[in-house]
């Protein structure tokens, strides 16, 4: 019996030894087999919302008491001076040879008591001194052609009745005169809270500071361009009011501005007449292509 037990133990021992000897060979065969297996599929990727970078990046929203306007930014390759990117979205700015075309429907992006009652932009003006004229604001087809490269004129042209330039919100600038070349001071009682009023054909316009724009961007900011291509700035400079004594006969002067750091002739709006420009343009004048209703 003792011999049989011993023989059984030897048999089990030999089997365990054989298993231990076979283990490295089995591992090697497993590694070779894994090398020929296809790689496992990648784990599923987490889903996410579309990136906000897909939103347009060429517009900036600005708030006003009565409306929201969009400021388009013209790409540098368009050939337009960077300052023209400040026109609001109701103005089409395009390049045509050596001229810039400014197109607008003449409807202000702010409220006014001159909009018909019931219009979404009707806004009452409660100043006790306000005496509105009988006209109402109507859409226009205003197209101005101004020089791309403004230059001082040798013979200075008189500012005409009607549009003499355009504000950044698409509203035309008028000179300091009313009908029959009378000073527009008598009309000033009819200027609304944003500094404008319509004439008989419904063309809303500014003779004075466009308060909507200076309220948005500051009293020293760019507010538009005149027909000679030179810019118009607000009634302050370096934190101080600009007076007529600070300006030449054309109602401007030359030095660097935020938009023209190398310097340019520019007009300034003042609180006293002639308000926007003198009797004559400083530069060579473009033209009013279309001044009236559509």
C-alpha positions in Angstrom: 0.0 0.0 0.0 2.8 2.3 0.9 4.4 1.7 -2.5 1.1 2.4 -4.3 0.7 5.7 -2.5 4.2 6.7 -3.4 3.7 5.9 -7.1 0.5 8.0 -7.1 2.3 11.0 -5.7 5.0 10.7 -8.4 2.4 10.6 -11.1 0.8 13.8 -9.8 4.2 15.4 -9.5 5.1 14.6 -13.1 1.8 16.0 -14.4 2.3 19.3 -12.5 5.8 19.6 -13.8 4.6 19.0 -17.3 2.0 21.8 -16.8 4.7 24.2 -15.6 6.9 23.4 -18.5 4.0 23.9 -21.0 2.9 27.3 -19.5 5.6 29.5 -21.2 4.9 27.8 -24.6 1.1 28.5 -24.2 1.7 32.2 -23.3 3.9 32.6 -26.4 1.3 31.0 -28.6 -1.4 33.3 -27.2 0.8 36.4 -27.9 1.3 35.2 -31.5 -2.5 34.7 -31.9 -3.3 38.2 -30.5 -1.0 39.8 -33.1 -3.2 38.5 -35.9 -6.5 39.6 -34.3 -8.1 42.9 -35.5 -7.8 45.9 -33.1 -10.8 46.5 -30.9 -13.2 49.3 -32.1 -12.6 52.8 -30.6 -14.8 53.8 -27.7 -17.9 56.0 -28.6 -17.1 59.7 -28.5 -19.2 62.0 -26.3 -21.7 64.2 -28.1 -21.8 68.0 -27.6 -23.7 71.0 -28.7 -22.6 72.9 -31.9 -19.8 75.4 -31.0 -20.8 79.0 -30.5 -17.9 80.0 -32.9 -20.3 79.2 -35.7 -22.2 82.4 -34.9 -21.4 85.4 -37.2 -18.4 87.4 -36.0 -18.7 90.4 -38.3 -21.5 92.2 -36.4 -21.8 94.0 -33.1 -25.1 94.6 -31.5 -25.6 98.0 -29.9 -28.6 99.0 -27.7 -30.7 102.1 -27.9 -33.7 103.2 -25.9 -36.0 102.5 -28.8 -34.3 100.0 -31.1 -31.4 97.6 -31.6 -29.0 98.4 -34.5 -26.3 96.2 -35.9 -23.0 97.6 -36.8 -21.4 95.8 -39.8 -17.7 95.5 -39.9 -16.2 95.6 -43.4 -13.2 93.3 -43.9 -9.9 95.1 -44.6 -9.6 93.4 -48.0 -12.8 95.2 -49.1 -10.6 98.2 -49.8 -12.7 100.5 -47.6 -11.0 102.6 -44.9 -11.6 101.0 -41.5 -13.7 104.0 -40.3 -16.5 103.1 -42.7 -17.1 99.9 -40.7 -18.8 102.1 -38.2 -21.9 102.6 -40.3 -25.0 100.9 -39.0 -26.7 98.0 -40.8 -29.3 100.2 -42.4 -26.5 101.7 -44.5 -25.0 99.9 -47.5 -21.3 100.9 -47.9 -19.7 99.9 -51.2 -16.6 100.7 -53.3 -17.0 102.0 -56.8 -13.6 102.9 -58.3 -12.3 106.0 -56.5 -15.6 106.6 -54.8 -17.5 105.2 -51.9 -21.3 104.8 -52.2 -23.4 105.2 -49.2 -27.0 104.0 -49.5 -29.8 104.3 -47.0 -33.5 104.2 -46.7 -33.4 107.3 -44.5 -35.3 105.6 -41.6 -33.7 106.3 -38.3 -32.9 103.3 -36.1 -34.2 105.2 -33.1 -37.6 106.5 -32.0 -39.1 109.8 -32.9 -42.4 111.6 -32.5 -42.3 112.1 -36.3 -43.1 108.4 -36.9 -46.8 107.9 -37.4 -48.8 106.9 -34.3 -48.9 103.2 -34.1 -45.5 102.7 -35.7 -43.2 100.6 -33.5 -40.7 103.4 -33.5 -43.1 106.1 -32.5 -41.7 107.8 -29.4 -43.3 110.8 -27.8 -41.2 113.9 -26.9 -42.5 115.7 -23.9 -40.2 118.7 -23.8 -42.5 121.7 -23.3 -40.6 123.8 -25.9 -40.9 121.2 -28.6 -43.1 122.4 -31.5 -43.3 119.6 -34.1 -43.6 120.4 -37.8 -46.5 118.8 -39.7 -44.4 116.2 -41.6 -43.9 112.6 -40.8 -40.9 110.3 -41.5 -41.1 108.4 -44.8 -38.7 105.9 -46.4 -36.3 107.4 -48.9 -33.8 106.3 -51.5 -30.6 108.2 -50.5 -27.4 107.4 -52.4 -24.3 109.6 -51.8 -21.0 109.3 -53.7 -18.0 110.5 -51.8 -14.3 110.4 -52.6 -12.3 107.4 -51.4 -9.3 109.7 -51.1 -10.5 113.1 -49.9 -8.5 116.1 -50.9 -8.5 119.8 -50.1 -10.3 121.7 -52.8 -8.8 124.7 -54.7 -12.2 126.2 -55.3 -14.5 125.4 -52.3 -18.0 124.5 -53.3 -21.0 125.8 -51.4 -23.0 123.4 -49.3 -26.3 122.7 -51.0 -29.8 122.5 -49.6 -30.7 118.9 -49.0 -28.1 116.2 -48.0 -24.5 117.4 -47.5 -23.4 114.1 -46.0 -24.6 111.1 -44.1 -24.5 110.1 -40.4 -23.5 106.6 -39.3 -27.1 105.7 -38.8 -28.0 106.5 -42.4 -29.6 109.9 -41.7 -28.5 112.7 -44.0 -26.8 115.8 -42.6 -28.3 119.1 -43.8 -26.5 122.5 -43.6 -27.5 125.3 -41.3 -30.1 126.8 -43.5 -33.8 126.4 -44.0 -35.9 127.4 -47.0 -35.0 130.7 -48.8 -31.5 130.4 -47.2 -32.8 131.4 -43.8 -30.9 130.3 -40.7 -32.4 127.1 -39.4 -32.5 128.4 -35.8 -36.3 129.0 -36.2 -36.7 125.3 -37.1 -34.7 124.2 -34.1 -37.9 124.1 -31.9 -39.0 121.2 -34.1 -35.9 119.1 -33.6 -36.8 115.9 -31.7 -35.0 114.3 -28.8 -32.4 112.9 -31.2 -31.7 116.1 -32.9 -33.6 115.5 -36.2 -36.8 116.3 -38.0 -38.4 115.5 -41.4 -38.8 118.0 -44.3 -41.9 118.2 -46.5 -41.1 115.0 -48.4 -40.6 113.0 -45.2 -36.8 113.0 -45.3 -35.6 112.9 -41.7 -32.3 114.7 -41.3 -29.9 116.3 -38.8 -28.9 120.0 -38.8 -27.3 119.5 -35.4 -25.6 116.9 -33.2 -27.1 113.4 -33.8 -27.7 112.6 -30.1 -28.5 108.9 -30.8 -24.9 108.3 -32.1 -23.1 110.5 -29.5 -25.2 108.7 -26.8 -24.0 105.3 -28.1 -20.4 106.1 -28.8 -19.5 109.3 -26.9 -19.4 113.0 -27.6 -15.9 112.8 -29.2 -16.8 109.9 -31.5 -17.0 109.7 -35.3 -20.6 110.5 -36.4 -20.5 110.5 -40.2 -19.0 111.9 -43.4 -19.7 114.9 -45.6 -19.9 114.8 -49.4 -16.2 115.7 -49.7 -15.3 112.4 -48.0 -13.9 114.1 -44.8 -15.2 112.7 -41.4 -17.4 114.5 -39.0 -16.8 114.2 -35.2 -18.9 115.0 -32.2 -18.8 118.2 -30.1 -16.0 117.2 -27.8 -12.3 116.6 -28.1 -9.9 115.4 -25.4 -12.7 115.7 -22.9 -13.4 119.3 -23.7 -16.2 121.0 -25.8 -15.2 122.1 -29.2 -16.2 125.7 -30.1 -16.3 127.6 -33.4 -13.2 129.4 -32.3 -11.3 126.1 -32.4 -12.2 125.5 -36.0 -11.5 127.1 -39.4 -14.0 128.8 -41.8 -15.1 125.3 -43.0 -15.8 124.2 -39.4 -12.9 121.7 -39.1 -9.2 121.3 -38.4 -6.4 118.7 -39.0 -4.8 116.4 -36.5 -4.8 112.6 -35.7 -8.0 111.0 -34.5 -8.8 107.6 -33.1 -9.9 106.5 -36.6 -7.1 108.2 -38.5 -4.0 108.0 -36.3 -1.8 109.5 -39.0 -4.0 112.6 -39.1 -6.8 113.9 -41.3 -8.9 117.0 -41.8 -12.2 116.6 -40.0 -15.3 118.5 -39.2 -16.7 119.0 -35.7 -20.2 119.5 -34.6 -20.6 122.5 -32.3 -23.4 123.8 -30.1 -23.5 127.1 -32.0 -24.2 127.7 -35.6 -23.1 126.6 -38.2 -23.4 123.4 -36.1 -21.9 120.9 -38.7 -20.1 122.7 -41.5 -19.3 126.2 -42.7 -20.9 127.7 -45.8 -18.4 125.8 -48.0 -16.9 122.3 -48.1 -13.3 122.0 -47.3 -12.6 119.2 -49.8 -13.4 118.3 -53.4 -17.1 117.3 -53.4 -18.7 114.0 -54.5 -22.4 114.1 -55.4 -25.9 113.2 -54.3 -26.8 110.4 -56.7 -30.3 109.9 -55.4 -31.8 112.3 -52.8 -35.5 111.3 -52.6 -38.2 108.7 -52.1 -37.9 105.2 -53.5 
